[in-house]
C-alpha cells in the first residue's frame, strides 16, 4: 500500500493529527509502526466508543500498524470507575474485548494489553517519576479533564494527580509511535509530547477523533470547564455518556430501543448545530454505510437517498428533510449497522450478562 493511501486511512474522520508531517515521515520510515488506544474499563459500550473508535482502529490496522488496545484497569481504579472494584473493572475489560470483536476488529489483528501488565515493571514507575519531575503541578492539574474531571475541582484525590503522568508513561513504556484518543484526551498526549522532547524520548504522533454528542444535545449553557478551548470544552461537556442510558445508544441495543431513543433525541429543525441525530449520521452512518435512506411521504418528495453527509446536511438545513423523517432514517440505518453486534452477543452472551449485572448492582 502506498504512502498516500496509508495517510488517508489514518487521517480520515479525525478532528486533528499532531502532526501530519511527523505522520508522513513515520510512514516513510517504518513499515510496521506501533499505535495504541487506551480505554478505562467501565460500563456498557456506546455508539461513540464502539463505532468511532472502532472505525479508526480498523483504519490503522489496515494502514499496516501494529495496534494495541490498552485496557487501563489501574487507571479505572484510580478514577473510581465501577466503585473502584478491580474485579468488576476486569470484567468490563473482558467485555470490551468482545465488543471490539463484535464491531469488526479482528482479534488476530490487534493486541490487548492490561495496565496491570505494565505496572509490575520497576522501569514503568521510574518513568512516572521522571515525567512528574518534568511537569509542573499546574500542567498536570490542567490535564485532569482526561479523567472526566472539570478543571475547577477543589476536592481532589491525590491519586488523581498520578493519572496524567501514568497515561504519558504508558506511551513511552510501550515504545509507541502513534497515540489515538478522543479529543478529551489530547492534554495527556500533549504532556507526553512535551516531556518526551525534554527527556529525549520519542514523541508520539497523536490522532484524535470526534466525541459523539449525547442524544439530548447540549442541554444548557456550558458552565463547567474541561478545556480552555471553547469548541473542545463544548464537545467534552455534551459527549455521549454510558452512565446516562437514555442519552446514549449502546452497541447491542435492540432495534426497538434504538428507534425509541432516536425518536426522543433532540433534533432542532433546519439546524445542524447542536443536532445529535445529524452527528450520528455524519460520524457513524456515513462511515459505516455507503448511503442513508430517508423515508418521506410522497407529498413531501418520497424516499430521499444520500451518499455523502454534506448533501444530507444541506437538504436538512434548507427544510427539505423533516426532523421526524431524519430520525426514522437514522434509526433504521443504526438498526442495520448494529445487527452484527446483536448477533455476536446472542452467540456470546456471558460477558454482556455479567456487565449488565454489575450495572444493576452499582
C-alpha positions, 0 to 999 in steps of 0.5 A: 500500500502506498504512502498516500493511501496509508495517510488517508486511512489514518487521517480520515474522520479525525478532528486533528493529527499532531502532526501530519508531517511527523505522520508522513515521515513515520510512514516513510520510515517504518513499515510496521509502526506501533499505535495504541488506544487506551480505554478505562474499563467501565460500563456498557459500550456506546455508539461513540466508543464502539463505532468511532473508535472502532472505525479508526482502529480498523483504519490503522490496522489496515494502514499496516500498524501494529495496534494495541488496545490498552485496557487501563484497569489501574487507571479505572481504579484510580478514577473510581470507575465501577466503585473502584472494584478491580474485579468488576473493572476486569470484567468490563475489560473482558467485555470490551474485548468482545465488543471490539470483536463484535464491531469488526476488529479482528482479534488476530489483528490487534493486541490487548494489553492490561495496565496491570501488565505494565505496572509490575515493571520497576522501569514503568514507575521510574518513568512516572517519576521522571515525567512528574519531575518534568511537569509542573503541578499546574500542567498536570492539574490542567490535564485532569479533564482526561479523567472526566474531571472539570478543571475547577475541582477543589476536592481532589484525590491525590491519586488523581494527580498520578493519572496524567503522568501514568497515561504519558508513561504508558506511551513511552513504556510501550515504545509507541509511535502513534497515540489515538484518543478522543479529543478529551484526551489530547492534554495527556498526549500533549504532556507526553509530547512535551516531556518526551522532547525534554527527556529525549524520548520519542514523541508520539504522533497523536490522532484524535477523533470526534466525541459523539454528542449525547442524544439530548444535545447540549442541554444548557449553557456550558458552565463547567470547564474541561478545556480552555478551548471553547469548541473542545470544552463544548464537545467534552461537556455534551459527549455521549455518556454510558452512565446516562442510558437514555442519552446514549445508544449502546452497541447491542441495543435492540432495534426497538430501543434504538428507534425509541431513543432516536425518536426522543433525541433532540433534533432542532429543525433546519439546524445542524448545530447542536443536532445529535441525530445529524452527528450520528449520521455524519460520524457513524452512518456515513462511515459505516454505510455507503448511503442513508435512506430517508423515508418521506411521504410522497407529498413531501418528495418520497424516499430521499437517498444520500451518499455523502453527509454534506448533501444530507446536511444541506437538504436538512438545513434548507427544510427539505428533510423533516426532523421526524423523517431524519430520525426514522432514517437514522434509526433504521440505518443504526438498526442495520449497522448494529445487527452484527453486534446483536448477533455476536452477543446472542452467540456470546452472551456471558460477558454482556450478562455479567456487565449488565449485572454489575450495572444493576448492582452499582 
